[in-house]
Amino acid sequence: MTGTPGAPPAAQPIRLAHLDAHSYRDWAATEHSTVILPAGAFEQHGPHLPLGTDALLSSAIAEAVGARTGAKVAEPLSYGYKSQQKSGGGNHLPGTVSLDAAALIAQARCIMAGFLRQGVRNLVVLNGHYENYQFLYEAADLALEEVRAGQGASHGAGPDPTVLLLSYWDYVSEDTLATVYPEGFPGWDIEHGGVLETSLMLHLRPELVDMDRAVSHPAAELPRFDRLPVVASRTPDTGCLSAPDGSTAERGRLLYEQVAADLTADLTAELGLPA
């Protein structure tokens, strides 16, 4: 069956998984083709948030940016590097299933190199799990090296592909923090399962949040060093490093919209994407 004669073509989907191969091939060959690769983890976020929180949030922000820039969004890296006690409660907690460094680097490298080899001009890795960052950096560096080596002498025919790496919370502005945390921002080191992630999930995926199970408790007090094996008693029983007290969908909307707008502006300027 064909479309209605004279009807405008249907808009292409933002998510690559929903795009057919031939449309992807043609789009990848365009001057500004940009893929956003969300990265998350399979990690406990207390009794009130789902295990997939990190990938869900990074994917949602990626789709918002894609809608504004014409970038396409790849399926997320849904397993991440080992949760650490001072940033995610710890890899010892039930519900957290992690990759070691070599596995994460290898998986991310293969995915990045695959897109770049197929002609994608820009790759943006949008991280949503703190512990991933340096391993994603290594994967990006190795993927670029591999692609350049494979192109050999023909590489001079066009500009180098570009990879950008960022964590979405780095885009939360001071003004937004002041609104979301009117009594003062406690610091990123204990913001796991707390107000930021809970508010974002209340805005974006409220059906997956159970605030009746949220627990109010003091923030974790952790040493300045890492100890292996971890002292499990140093992580609050909830698995959260701070309480989600004061989380609201409205605060989540503010976080989401401000981060998406500022990230869009940065990508547009840095990569020369159409405004």
Disulfide bonds with the S-S distance in Angstrom:
none
